[in-house]
Each structure stands twice: as C-alpha cells, then as structure tokens.
Amino acid sequence: MTGARPLPGRRLSATLPLRYLLAAALAFVLAALGVPWLAGELAGHYYHPRVLALTHTVTLGWITLAIMGASYQLIPIVLERPIWSERLARWQFVILAAGVVGMVGHLYIAQWHGLVWGAALAGAGVGAHILNAGLSVRGLKHWTFTARLVVLALTGLGLTALFGLALGADKIWRFLPGTMFGNLHAHFHLALLGWVLPVVLGVAARVYPMFLLAREPAGWPGHLQLWGLVLGVPAVVLGLLAESPLVIPSGFLVAAAVAGHLVWIGAIARSRKRPALDWGLRFALTGAAFLPVATAMGLGLALDLLSGPRLGLAYAVLALGGWVSLTIVGMMLKIVPFLVWYRAYGPWVGRAPVPTLAELSWPTLEGVTYGFLVAGVVVLAVGTAAGDAGWIRAAGGLLTGGALGFGATLARVLCHLRATRSLAGAVREAPAP
Ligand code: HEM
C-alpha cells in the first residue's frame, strides 16, 4: 500500500506557475477573438478605449501573467533560489487577475473611476510580485547576467505600473505634465523596453542553451545588452516624455542591446548539440526574427522616417504579437508539458511505466498553430499599417485559429494530470516483487 503514495520530499509546486500560465493562455485566446471583433477600431487611430482594453488584455493578461508564471518556475532552476513565499504568489495571482479584469472591463466601457480601481488592484498585484521575486533573489552570491536582468526587469515593471496608475488617475484629475501622446508613448516603451525586453534577454541567455543543448554564451555581447538597456531605456522614456531628440541616440543604445542578444542567439544556435528543433524552439526563434524588424521600425519612428498612428500600431503588432507573443508561446510549449509531467509522473518514475516528456506534446497541432499565428501576425501588421478592416478581420481569423490550436495543445497536456490516480491504482494492484 505504501508503494501507492508519491515519493516524499520537497517538490516544486507545479500548480503555482501553471495557474499563471493557463490564465495567460486564456487571455491570449480572448485577445485573438478581440482582433476581428475590433477590426473597425483597429483600422482607425490606436488611441481608442476599446483598443486600450485589447492592448491590456495582451500586455497584462497574456504577456505579464505568462512572464510571472514562468519566473515562478524558472527562478528556482535558473537562479537556484527558492520562491520566497508561495502563499504570497497565490494571493498575488488573485489580486492581479481581478485588477486586470477590472482594468480591461472599465477601459472597454470608458469608465475612468472603475479603471483607477482596477489599475490600483493590478498595481498591488504587481507590487506583491516585485516583493516576492525580489526577496527570492536577495542574497544571491553570484550575480549572473540573468540575475541582473531580472532585477532590471522588476524595476521596469514597478515603474510601468506606477506610471499606468498615474495615467488612469490623470483621466479624472488631469495633473500630469507633458502631452497626452508623449506620456502614452513613454508608458508603452517603459513597459516594452524596461520590463519585457530585459526578461527575454536575461532568460534567453540561460534557458535557450539548456533547451538547445548548447554552450552558454559569454563575452562582449553581454556587456552590450546590459549597458544598452541601463543607459538606453531611461533615456528613451525621458526623450518620449519630453518629446525631445534624445530618443534618437537612446534608441540606438537599445538597438545595440538587441543586436547583442541576437549575436548570442546566433552563437547558441551554432553551438547546439540538438540539431532538430521542436515547435517550441521554432516559435521562440521565429519570435526572435521579428525583433530586428520591430527594432528597425522603432528607429524609423524615432528618426521620423516613419510616422503616423497606423505605422505606430503596426510597430506595436510586430513587437507584442511577433516578437513577444511567439517567444512566449514557444516557451510555454516547453514549460507547461514539463510542469505537468513533473506533477503527474515524476513521483512514479521507476515504479510504474510513464510516458516520456516528448510524448506529452502534439507536434501536428503545434505545427498548424505555428502556421496560423505567424501568418496572423504578418497579416495583422500589414492590415494595421494599411488601415484596412478587411485584412485585420482576416488576420483576426488566423490568430483566433492559432490561439485555439495553442489552447487545445495545452488542454491535451493538462489531461495527463488525471493520470496520477490511474497510476496509483496500477501500482496498488501490481503483485509485490
Ligand atoms: C499595472 C500596469 C499598467 C497600468 C495600470 C496601465 C495603465 C494604462 C492606462 C491608464 C493607459 C491609458 C492612458 C491614456 O488613455 O492616456 C495605458 C495605455 C497603454 N498601455 Fe498600459 N498599463 C499597465 C501596463 C502596461 C504594460 C505592461 C504594457 C506593455 C507591455 C502597456 C502598454 C500600454 C499601451 C501600448 C498603451 C497605449 C494603448 C493605446 O493607445 O491604444 N501597459 N496603460
């Protein structure tokens, strides 16, 4: 009978990251459905309450929740530190999810008092995450590249949330100096370059070599990334706030950080011992291929070679939809099967027949999902740049197909969680050796 119980010992909590990752996947599906729904608005100016609602379904519901879930999985592995408080992380999830729902709902109906309440809740959830992740990495003996970038990212996240809360309050009390668009662009770039970019650069440097069985990258590209971000991001944000030409040199500093990251990805890909790429890695590398395109567009906008709200929206689509979203989908196709396998089968290894990790994946559907999502992002970028509602609707169809395919892949993986019970039964009924 005792053989039917899982092995004792401190286990990584799989349900903690999973709840963030699954809520993020739900937001991704809702955001994809929102594209055809809001095709008319997306064909016009991006500054529209319903577009703001869609933006935050993507940036907070999908991207931020996914990064937080992944960090609760990766901090113990990559930085070799336990999570400071799993209980706080569970409460923070509830507060943040309630805040995001409140923010998105009130943005959609353009109710600014409700928006401020939602933003305050979301801000409290973000604050709890910063506290928890910050205390988890406190006292690190060896400050690796990844650890430094995680701290930079947490700082960027905190400032983004405070700035966002101020933008919401400013809709009622009108106290912020500067122009409305200057503030809006500064908030977006603080989030994109101060929160999302350092996380991706930091995590990729450590995790891509693990997945590709490659040498860990080192040398000057690391310094370029770190200093490009430390000097470039605050200057880009200040330049946008003041609507000053400072955005041009600082934009090049951030572009240098991006170049350092791409050099490292090239080095990792060349030194890999795993020649075949699974769909998770294809997604992540395709996401990386969108990054130089988005960066070139960002520089074009800073230099006034490109201008106007349509190209501004296409730029956000390439950055958030192409680079960030495809990277996150790829990472989740690696992380979620691992978490589920670990929880469902880890305790039974050696005591009952268990599937391999690769057997949890569904490559055919992952390939179809890849086709839909990549095509959807490209068509959406073209459709928003042209301000064409028909193209945007078509892109929405592709993205919805891809997001549902992604959801179905994850749902199939989750079905394995039910296996623990049947394995317990099988071990109980097996004749004693
Ligand atoms: C708790 C965190 C956040 C809060 C409270 C917040 C709040 C806001 C508010 C109130 C606005 C509207 C400003 C106005 O109408 O003048 C706004 C705009 C915007 N935010 Fe956030 N935000 C947060 C996080 C983020 C993140 C993480 C991102 C990106 C990764 C982001 C991207 C944007 C963008 C792109 C816009 C402009 C959208 C448009 O004009 O359609 N926000 N935010």
Residues whose N, C-alpha, C, O or C-beta is under 5 A from the ligand:
A	BS01	HEM	Y46 Y47 H48 V51 L52 T55 T59 A119 A122 G123 T160 A161 G164 L165 L167 G168 F188 A191 L192
